[in-house]
Amino acid sequence: MNTKDPVVIVTGAAGALGRAVVQRFQADGARLALFDRDAAVLKQMFPGAAFAEAVDIADEAAVAAAVGRIVQALGRIDTLVHVAGGFEMGEGVAQMTRASWERMFGLNAWSFVALAKPVVAQMRVQGSGSIVAVTAAAAGGGQALKGAYIASKSALQRLVESLAAELAGSGIRVNSVAPTTLDTPANRAAMPDADRSAWVSTAAAADAIAFLATRGGEAVQGQHLRLGA
């Protein structure tokens, strides 16, 4: 790698999809800046990463400080891939607690705002950049016992659309991928009897993210690329 290689931030880099995204950009020679809950795990998984830190993605100050360190060390930010988020189910709307609502919105919606503030500021200086969030196909409509999760992912989609409109003509693109069900160890364990034929592999999802983030997707702005049937 050298200073001409693109700088890519990946949040949730230690998760199943995050790992696939990191490997996809790593294969292209990107300089990687990785966020997750445990820096030691990140450094063990990806010893060649240029930057790996434990960052609370819902903490605006912590996110801004981490992004500042990335810019200081690597000089720029070409792509942000926001994989990190949260999923919970089990509470109906009439039984929902404020704590679960705020937890889902903090992880899935506010985290995008917290990241966008310093990342967009740097991309404006450069005059270019790409942001790709991971939303969910489920954001298109309500489902029983998933109210807080779906509402927060729907909010994330609206934030993606709003930011894309605000950045139109700036050279900065904002999009999302919206998977149905990802084929991950956690989902296989949670749904052992499910038909996995229509599930989306993490490698395929990472390829879709790379398409949106790089030159191949330069004409796409403010869209949600649905993945899976």
C-alpha positions as CSV (number, residue, x, y, z in Angstrom):
1,M,0.0,0.0,0.0
2,N,1.0,3.6,-0.5
3,T,-0.4,7.0,0.0
4,K,-2.3,6.9,-3.3
5,D,-4.3,3.8,-2.2
6,P,-7.8,4.8,-1.2
7,V,-8.7,5.1,2.5
8,V,-11.7,3.1,3.5
9,I,-13.4,3.2,6.9
10,V,-15.4,0.1,7.8
11,T,-17.6,0.1,11.0
12,G,-18.5,-3.2,12.5
13,A,-15.5,-4.7,10.9
14,A,-15.2,-7.7,13.1
15,G,-18.7,-9.0,12.3
16,A,-19.5,-11.5,9.6
17,L,-20.4,-8.9,7.0
18,G,-17.8,-6.5,8.2
19,R,-15.1,-9.1,7.7
20,A,-16.2,-9.8,4.2
21,V,-16.2,-6.1,3.4
22,V,-12.7,-5.6,4.8
23,Q,-11.4,-8.6,2.8
24,R,-13.0,-7.2,-0.4
25,F,-11.4,-3.8,-0.1
26,Q,-8.2,-5.3,1.2
27,A,-7.9,-7.3,-2.0
28,D,-8.1,-4.0,-3.9
29,G,-5.2,-2.6,-2.0
30,A,-7.2,-0.1,0.1
31,R,-5.8,1.4,3.3
32,L,-8.2,0.3,5.9
33,A,-9.5,2.1,9.0
34,L,-11.5,-0.3,11.1
35,F,-14.0,0.3,13.9
36,D,-15.6,-2.3,16.2
37,R,-16.1,-2.9,19.9
38,D,-12.8,-4.6,20.6
39,A,-9.6,-3.2,19.1
40,A,-7.6,-6.3,20.1
41,V,-9.9,-8.5,18.0
42,L,-9.6,-6.2,15.0
43,K,-5.8,-6.2,15.2
44,Q,-5.7,-10.0,15.5
45,M,-8.1,-10.4,12.5
46,F,-6.5,-7.8,10.3
47,P,-2.9,-7.2,11.3
48,G,-2.3,-5.2,8.1
49,A,-5.0,-2.6,8.8
50,A,-3.7,0.9,8.8
51,F,-6.0,1.9,11.7
52,A,-8.0,-0.3,14.1
53,E,-9.9,1.1,17.1
54,A,-12.7,0.3,19.5
55,V,-15.2,3.1,18.9
56,D,-18.8,3.6,20.3
57,I,-20.5,4.5,17.0
58,A,-23.4,6.2,18.8
59,D,-21.0,8.5,20.7
60,E,-20.6,11.6,18.6
61,A,-17.5,12.9,20.3
62,A,-15.7,9.5,20.2
63,V,-16.5,9.1,16.5
64,A,-15.3,12.6,15.6
65,A,-12.1,12.0,17.5
66,A,-11.4,8.7,15.8
67,V,-12.1,10.1,12.3
68,G,-9.8,13.0,13.1
69,R,-7.0,10.5,14.0
70,I,-7.6,8.7,10.7
71,V,-7.3,11.9,8.7
72,Q,-4.2,12.9,10.6
73,A,-2.6,9.5,10.0
74,L,-3.8,8.7,6.5
75,G,-4.5,12.1,5.0
76,R,-8.0,11.5,3.6
77,I,-11.2,9.4,3.6
78,D,-12.3,8.0,0.3
79,T,-15.1,5.7,1.5
80,L,-17.1,5.1,4.6
81,V,-18.9,1.7,4.8
82,H,-21.2,1.8,7.8
83,V,-21.9,-1.9,8.6
84,A,-22.3,-1.6,12.4
85,G,-25.8,-1.6,13.8
86,G,-28.1,-3.6,16.0
87,F,-31.0,-6.0,15.8
88,E,-33.6,-6.9,18.4
89,M,-37.0,-8.4,18.3
90,G,-39.5,-9.7,20.8
91,E,-41.3,-6.5,22.0
92,G,-44.6,-5.6,20.4
93,V,-45.4,-2.0,19.8
94,A,-47.8,-2.0,22.7
95,Q,-45.1,-3.5,25.0
96,M,-42.1,-1.6,23.7
97,T,-39.8,0.1,26.2
98,R,-38.2,3.5,25.7
99,A,-34.8,1.8,26.3
100,S,-35.1,-0.6,23.4
101,W,-36.4,2.2,21.1
102,E,-33.4,4.4,22.0
103,R,-31.0,1.5,21.7
104,M,-32.1,0.7,18.2
105,F,-32.2,4.3,17.0
106,G,-28.8,5.0,18.6
107,L,-27.1,2.0,16.9
108,N,-29.0,2.2,13.5
109,A,-29.8,5.8,12.9
110,W,-27.9,8.3,15.1
111,S,-24.7,6.4,14.5
112,F,-25.0,7.4,10.8
113,V,-25.4,11.0,11.8
114,A,-22.4,10.8,14.2
115,L,-20.2,9.4,11.4
116,A,-21.5,11.7,8.7
117,K,-20.5,14.9,10.5
118,P,-16.7,14.4,10.5
119,V,-16.6,12.2,7.4
120,V,-18.6,14.6,5.1
121,A,-16.5,17.5,6.4
122,Q,-13.3,15.8,5.2
123,M,-14.9,14.6,1.9
124,R,-16.0,18.2,1.2
125,V,-12.4,19.3,1.6
126,Q,-11.3,16.6,-0.9
127,G,-14.3,17.2,-3.2
128,S,-15.0,13.5,-3.5
129,G,-16.0,10.4,-1.5
130,S,-18.5,7.7,-1.1
131,I,-20.7,6.6,1.8
132,V,-22.4,3.3,1.9
133,A,-24.7,2.3,4.8
134,V,-26.1,-1.2,5.5
135,T,-29.9,-0.8,5.9
136,A,-32.4,-3.6,5.5
137,A,-35.0,-4.8,3.0
138,A,-37.3,-5.0,6.0
139,A,-37.3,-1.2,6.3
140,G,-39.9,-1.1,3.6
141,G,-42.8,-2.2,5.9
142,G,-43.7,-3.2,9.4
143,Q,-43.4,-6.7,10.9
144,A,-44.6,-8.1,14.1
145,L,-42.3,-7.9,17.1
146,K,-39.6,-5.9,15.2
147,G,-41.1,-2.4,15.5
148,A,-38.1,-0.6,17.0
149,Y,-35.6,-2.3,14.7
150,I,-37.6,-1.7,11.5
151,A,-38.4,1.9,12.5
152,S,-34.7,2.6,13.0
153,K,-33.6,1.0,9.7
154,S,-36.3,3.0,7.9
155,A,-35.0,6.1,9.6
156,L,-31.5,5.2,8.4
157,Q,-32.8,4.9,4.8
158,R,-34.4,8.4,5.0
159,L,-31.1,9.8,6.4
160,V,-29.2,8.3,3.5
161,E,-31.7,9.8,1.0
162,S,-31.6,13.2,2.8
163,L,-27.8,13.3,2.9
164,A,-27.5,12.3,-0.7
165,A,-29.8,15.2,-1.7
166,E,-27.9,17.6,0.4
167,L,-24.6,16.5,-1.2
168,A,-25.9,16.5,-4.8
169,G,-23.2,17.9,-7.1
170,S,-20.5,17.9,-4.5
171,G,-18.7,14.8,-5.7
172,I,-19.8,12.8,-2.6
173,R,-22.2,9.9,-3.1
174,V,-24.4,8.4,-0.5
175,N,-26.2,5.0,-0.9
176,S,-27.1,1.9,1.0
177,V,-27.4,-1.8,0.5
178,A,-30.6,-3.3,1.9
179,P,-30.2,-7.1,2.4
180,T,-33.0,-9.5,3.1
181,T,-31.4,-12.3,5.1
182,L,-27.6,-12.5,5.2
183,D,-26.1,-16.0,5.4
184,T,-24.1,-15.6,8.6
185,P,-23.3,-18.1,11.4
186,A,-25.6,-16.1,13.7
187,N,-28.6,-16.3,11.3
188,R,-28.0,-20.0,10.7
189,A,-28.0,-20.6,14.5
190,A,-31.1,-18.5,15.0
191,M,-33.0,-20.1,12.1
192,P,-31.7,-23.7,11.8
193,D,-34.7,-25.0,9.8
194,A,-34.9,-22.0,7.4
195,D,-34.6,-22.4,3.6
196,R,-31.3,-20.6,3.0
197,S,-31.5,-20.8,-0.8
198,A,-32.5,-17.1,-1.1
199,W,-30.2,-15.9,1.6
200,V,-27.5,-13.4,0.6
201,S,-23.8,-14.4,1.1
202,T,-21.6,-11.9,2.8
203,A,-19.2,-12.0,-0.1
204,A,-22.0,-11.0,-2.5
205,A,-23.1,-8.2,-0.2
206,A,-19.5,-7.0,0.0
207,D,-19.3,-7.0,-3.8
208,A,-22.4,-4.9,-3.9
209,I,-21.0,-2.4,-1.4
210,A,-17.7,-2.2,-3.4
211,F,-19.7,-1.5,-6.5
212,L,-21.5,1.5,-4.8
213,A,-18.3,2.7,-3.3
214,T,-16.1,2.7,-6.3
215,R,-16.1,4.0,-9.9
216,G,-18.5,1.4,-11.2
217,G,-21.3,2.9,-9.1
218,E,-20.5,6.6,-9.7
219,A,-23.9,7.3,-11.3
220,V,-25.8,6.0,-8.3
221,Q,-26.9,8.5,-5.6
222,G,-29.4,8.2,-2.8
223,Q,-30.5,4.6,-3.6
224,H,-31.0,1.5,-1.6
225,L,-29.7,-1.6,-3.5
226,R,-31.9,-4.4,-2.4
227,L,-30.0,-7.7,-2.0
228,G,-31.9,-11.0,-2.1
229,A,-35.3,-12.1,-3.1
